């Protein structure tokens, strides 16, 4: 294919700038015009389509990953791998899995394509160090002849060792409304977090997200995933509103030590006032971003002291998201910020953004939350205290 017209003659930077405005189909079509446009759009094409690759641990999807990992150029653009259900065939389709009588898959690395995936991650996909596991539908408790997303979790932990330093891990068991779902703990090897390989790998972790409805079965497993990552910089937790979540947050406040944590998100959970105070106090010097979304303070606490504390004692904080904050004193009530519109004059510069979330009530709209990023976090928080 020879260049046709002036477009292929443009500088690479200009071609990539134009490519940013194209949808996926248009980008693919423009790459078919000539070899020069293929060359000049390759970097952007690879970033858009191959930065994150997906697998359902089926034979076909693993074969595709193997092909990508042996591509001389594409393999360097892969940064994330997502394990998820992709079609009606379920996960692990086309492979033979042996299972221990007590539940977990036995020796996943003895399956040739799984062993090949591990080797590709270590030797070929050298920038792929971020991993996602998605469960978007209730898994239930099918019999152990079925291979499920929780089995995929077990395979993931079999894949990682000291040769594969994981930088980010996101375990997302939640539906499209972010309501947490349950794992089937029968399928996981016991005490993974006590293994030396796990401790070595988790010591490298920088980002961790857990969305999971807590039970007595998974409580220690999820808690140890957090406590076993002392160097995390970003932590997101979506645990549900019930008493188990309150106890989880208590254990975390008492035991956690995260000297590098700068980005914290608590979503759809419940916490006691003293535990939230202690948890935030442990990271006050480094915390730059805080999200509290659908968080309930259990009886005996209200939000005003925390807004004041955030305003006065968190010097690095420059991004906040406060949304659907519930308090239980004297009765359960929603914290709202009716006069936040006064801040609009503060947010005129390019480096500041303010978003206000309203209820759906047209007659009497209630402000349910605010998001702000910029240099005036303390002023925003100060105003929030007086407009509750």
C-alpha positions in Angstrom: 0.0 0.0 0.0 1.4 3.4 -1.0 0.6 6.7 0.7 -2.4 8.5 -0.8 -3.2 12.2 -0.3 -1.7 14.6 2.2 -2.8 12.8 5.4 -0.2 10.0 5.4 2.5 12.7 5.0 1.7 14.4 8.3 4.0 14.1 11.3 3.4 11.2 13.6 2.3 13.5 16.4 -0.4 15.1 14.3 -1.7 11.7 13.0 -1.9 10.5 16.6 -3.7 13.6 17.7 -6.3 13.0 14.9 -6.6 9.4 15.9 -7.7 10.4 19.4 -10.9 11.7 17.9 -11.7 8.5 16.0 -13.9 5.7 17.3 -12.6 2.2 17.2 -14.0 1.3 13.7 -12.8 4.5 12.1 -9.3 3.9 13.6 -9.2 0.4 12.2 -10.4 1.6 8.8 -7.8 4.4 8.6 -5.0 1.9 9.3 -6.1 0.0 6.1 -5.4 3.0 3.9 -1.7 2.5 3.6 1.4 1.2 5.3 2.5 4.7 6.3 -0.7 5.3 8.3 -0.3 1.9 9.8 3.1 2.8 11.0 2.1 6.3 12.3 -0.9 5.0 14.2 0.6 1.9 15.6 1.5 3.3 19.0 -2.0 4.7 19.6 -3.6 1.6 18.1 -1.7 -0.6 20.5 -2.4 1.5 23.5 -6.2 1.6 22.7 -6.7 -2.1 22.0 -3.9 -3.9 23.8 -3.1 -2.0 27.0 -5.6 -4.2 28.8 -6.2 -7.7 27.5 -8.9 -10.1 28.7 -9.3 -13.8 29.3 -11.9 -16.2 30.6 -9.2 -18.9 30.9 -10.7 -20.7 27.9 -8.4 -22.4 25.5 -9.2 -19.8 22.8 -8.6 -16.7 24.9 -5.3 -18.1 26.2 -4.2 -18.9 22.7 -4.8 -15.3 21.7 -2.8 -14.0 24.7 0.1 -16.4 23.7 0.1 -14.9 20.2 0.2 -11.3 21.6 3.0 -12.2 24.0 5.1 -13.4 21.0 4.5 -10.3 18.9 7.7 -8.3 18.7 6.0 -5.0 19.4 2.5 -5.5 20.8 3.7 -7.3 23.8 5.4 -4.2 25.2 2.1 -2.3 25.2 0.2 -4.8 27.5 0.0 -3.4 31.0 -3.1 -5.1 32.5 -4.7 -8.5 32.4 -8.4 -9.0 33.3 -9.9 -12.3 34.2 -13.6 -12.3 33.5 -16.7 -14.1 32.2 -16.9 -13.2 28.5 -19.7 -15.4 27.1 -22.3 -18.0 27.9 -19.7 -20.8 27.9 -18.5 -19.8 31.4 -14.9 -19.7 32.4 -12.2 -22.3 31.9 -14.0 -23.6 28.8 -12.2 -26.3 26.8 -9.6 -27.1 29.5 -9.5 -30.1 31.9 -9.2 -29.1 35.5 -8.4 -31.5 38.3 -9.8 -30.7 41.8 -9.0 -31.7 45.3 -11.8 -33.6 47.1 -12.1 -30.7 49.5 -12.7 -28.1 46.8 -9.8 -26.1 45.3 -8.4 -26.8 41.8 -5.3 -28.9 42.2 -2.0 -27.9 40.5 -3.2 -25.3 38.0 0.3 -24.9 36.7 0.2 -28.6 35.5 -2.3 -27.4 32.8 0.0 -26.6 29.9 -1.7 -23.4 28.7 -1.8 -22.1 32.3 1.9 -22.8 32.6 2.5 -21.1 29.3 0.5 -18.1 30.5 2.7 -17.8 33.6 5.9 -18.0 31.5 4.6 -15.4 29.1 3.8 -13.0 31.9 7.3 -13.4 33.3 9.3 -13.3 30.2 7.3 -11.7 27.4 4.6 -9.5 28.8 7.1 -7.7 31.0 5.0 -4.6 31.5 1.8 -6.5 32.5 1.8 -6.2 36.2 -1.7 -5.0 36.9 -4.5 -7.7 37.3 -8.3 -7.6 37.5 -10.7 -10.3 38.4 -14.3 -9.4 37.7 -17.5 -11.2 38.9 -20.5 -9.2 37.8 -23.3 -11.8 38.5 -24.1 -13.8 41.7 -21.8 -16.9 41.5 -24.0 -19.0 43.8 -22.8 -22.3 45.0 -22.8 -24.6 42.0 -21.4 -28.1 42.4 -17.6 -28.5 42.2 -17.7 -30.0 38.7 -18.3 -26.4 37.5 -15.4 -24.0 37.0 -16.3 -20.5 38.4 -14.7 -17.0 38.9 -13.6 -18.0 42.3 -11.6 -20.9 40.7 -10.0 -18.2 38.6 -8.9 -16.4 41.8 -7.2 -19.6 42.8 -5.5 -19.9 39.4 -4.3 -16.3 39.7 -2.6 -16.9 43.0 -1.0 -20.0 41.6 0.4 -17.9 38.7 2.1 -15.3 40.9 5.4 -15.7 42.6 8.6 -13.7 43.2 9.4 -13.8 39.5 6.1 -11.9 38.7 6.0 -8.7 40.8 2.4 -7.6 40.9 1.9 -3.9 41.1 -1.9 -3.7 41.1 -4.7 -6.2 42.0 -8.4 -5.5 41.7 -10.8 -8.2 43.0 -14.2 -7.0 41.9 -17.2 -9.0 43.0 -20.0 -6.5 42.4 -22.9 -6.0 40.0 -23.5 -3.1 37.7 -24.7 -1.0 40.6 -21.6 -1.7 42.6 -23.5 -3.8 45.2 -20.9 -6.4 46.5 -21.4 -10.1 45.8 -20.1 -13.2 47.4 -17.1 -15.5 46.7 -17.4 -19.3 47.0 -14.6 -19.8 49.5 -14.7 -23.6 49.1 -12.7 -23.1 45.9 -9.7 -21.3 47.4 -6.6 -22.9 48.9 -6.5 -22.3 52.6 -4.1 -19.8 54.1 -2.7 -18.4 50.8 -1.5 -15.4 52.7 0.8 -17.5 54.9 2.9 -18.7 52.0 6.3 -17.1 51.5 5.7 -16.5 47.8 2.6 -14.6 48.6 4.4 -12.3 51.0 7.1 -11.6 48.5 4.7 -10.7 45.7 2.3 -8.7 47.9 5.2 -6.6 49.2 5.5 -5.1 45.7 1.8 -4.2 45.5 1.0 -0.5 44.9 -2.7 -0.6 44.2 -5.4 -2.8 45.7 -9.2 -2.8 45.2 -11.5 -5.2 46.9 -15.3 -5.3 46.2 -16.8 -8.1 48.1 -19.6 -8.8 50.5 -18.1 -9.9 53.7 -18.9 -13.2 55.4 -17.3 -15.2 58.2 -15.7 -17.4 55.5 -13.9 -14.7 53.6 -13.2 -12.2 56.4 -9.7 -13.2 57.2 -8.8 -13.8 53.5 -9.7 -10.3 52.5 -8.3 -8.7 55.6 -4.9 -10.4 55.0 -4.9 -9.2 51.4 -4.9 -5.7 52.7 -2.6 -6.1 55.7 -0.2 -8.1 53.6 0.4 -5.1 51.3 2.4 -2.6 53.4 3.6 -0.6 50.4 0.3 0.2 48.8 -0.3 3.7 47.6 -3.9 3.3 46.5 -6.6 1.3 48.4 -10.3 0.9 47.5 -12.8 -1.1 49.6 -16.4 -1.9 48.9 -17.6 -4.2 51.7 -21.3 -3.8 52.3 -23.1 -2.0 55.1 -23.5 -4.8 57.6 -21.8 -5.5 60.9 -19.1 -7.6 59.3 -17.9 -4.5 57.4 -17.8 -2.5 60.6 -15.7 -5.1 62.3 -13.4 -5.3 59.2 -12.8 -1.6 59.4 -12.0 -1.9 63.1 -9.4 -4.6 62.5 -7.9 -2.5 59.7 -7.7 0.6 61.8 -6.0 -1.3 64.6 -3.5 -3.3 62.6 -2.8 -1.5 59.3 0.4 0.5 58.7 0.5 2.1 55.3 3.3 4.7 55.3 2.9 5.3 51.5 -0.9 5.4 51.2 -2.0 8.5 49.3 -5.3 7.5 47.7 -8.1 6.0 49.8 -11.6 5.1 48.7 -14.3 3.6 51.0 -17.5 2.7 49.1 -20.7 1.1 50.4 -19.5 0.3 53.8 -20.1 1.0 57.5 -17.5 2.2 60.0 -17.4 3.3 63.6 -16.3 6.9 64.2 -13.2 6.1 66.3 -12.0 3.6 63.7 -12.4 6.0 60.8 -10.6 8.7 62.9 -7.7 6.3 63.6 -7.5 5.0 60.0 -7.4 8.5 58.5 -5.0 9.6 61.2 -2.5 6.9 60.2 -2.2 8.4 56.7 -2.8 12.1 57.3 0.6 13.3 56.1 0.6 11.6 52.7 -3.1 11.4 51.8 -3.8 13.3 48.6 -7.1 11.8 47.5 -10.1 10.6 49.6 -13.4 9.1 48.4 -16.2 8.4 50.8 -19.2 7.1 48.9 -22.3 5.6 50.6 -20.5 5.3 53.9 -22.5 4.9 57.1 -21.2 6.0 60.5 -22.6 3.7 63.1 -24.4 5.0 66.2 -22.5 7.5 68.3 -20.9 9.4 65.5 -21.6 12.2 63.0 -19.7 13.6 60.1 -18.9 17.2 61.3 -15.8 16.3 63.3 -14.3 14.4 60.3 -15.0 17.3 57.9 -13.2 19.6 60.4 -10.3 17.1 60.8 -9.9 16.8 57.0 -10.0 20.6 56.7 -7.3 21.3 59.3 -5.0 18.3 59.5 -4.4 16.9 56.0 -1.9 19.2 54.3 -1.5 17.1 51.1 -5.2 16.5 50.4 -6.1 18.0 47.0 -9.0 15.7 45.8 -12.1 14.7 47.6 -15.3 12.9 46.7 -18.0 12.8 49.4 -21.3 11.2 48.4 -24.2 9.8 50.3 -22.8 10.1 53.7 -25.1 8.6 56.4 -24.9 9.3 60.1 -26.7 7.5 62.9 -26.9 10.2 65.5 -29.4 10.7 66.9 -31.2 8.8 64.1 -30.1 7.7 60.7 -29.9 10.7 58.4 -28.3 11.7 55.2 -25.6 14.4 55.3 -26.2 17.1 52.7 -24.6 20.3 51.6 -27.3 22.7 50.6 -25.2 25.9 50.1 -22.3 24.4 48.2 -23.2 26.6 45.2 -21.3 29.4 46.9 -18.1 27.8 45.9 -18.6 28.2 42.1 -16.6 31.4 42.1 -13.6 29.5 43.5 -13.4 27.1 40.6 -12.6 29.1 37.6 -9.0 28.1 37.0 -8.0 25.2 34.8 -6.5 23.2 37.7 -9.7 23.0 39.7 -12.9 21.0 39.2 -16.1 21.0 41.3 -19.0 18.7 40.7 -22.2 18.8 42.8 -24.6 15.7 42.9 -28.3 16.4 43.3 -31.2 14.1 44.1 -33.8 13.3 41.5 -36.5 15.4 43.3 -37.2 18.2 41.0 -39.4 20.1 43.5 -37.0 20.0 46.3 -33.5 18.9 45.1 -31.1 17.8 47.8 -27.4 17.9 47.4 -26.2 14.4 48.0 -22.5 14.9 47.5 -19.6 16.9 46.1 -16.4 16.1 44.2 -13.6 18.6 44.1 -10.0 18.6 43.0 -7.7 21.7 43.3 -5.9 23.8 45.8 -8.8 24.9 47.8 -9.8 21.6 49.5 -9.6 23.2 53.0 -12.0 26.0 52.0 -14.4 23.5 50.5 -14.4 21.4 53.6 -14.8 24.4 55.8 -17.9 25.4 53.9 -19.3 21.8 54.0 -19.2 22.0 57.8 -21.4 25.0 57.9 -23.9 23.9 55.3 -24.8 20.4 56.6 
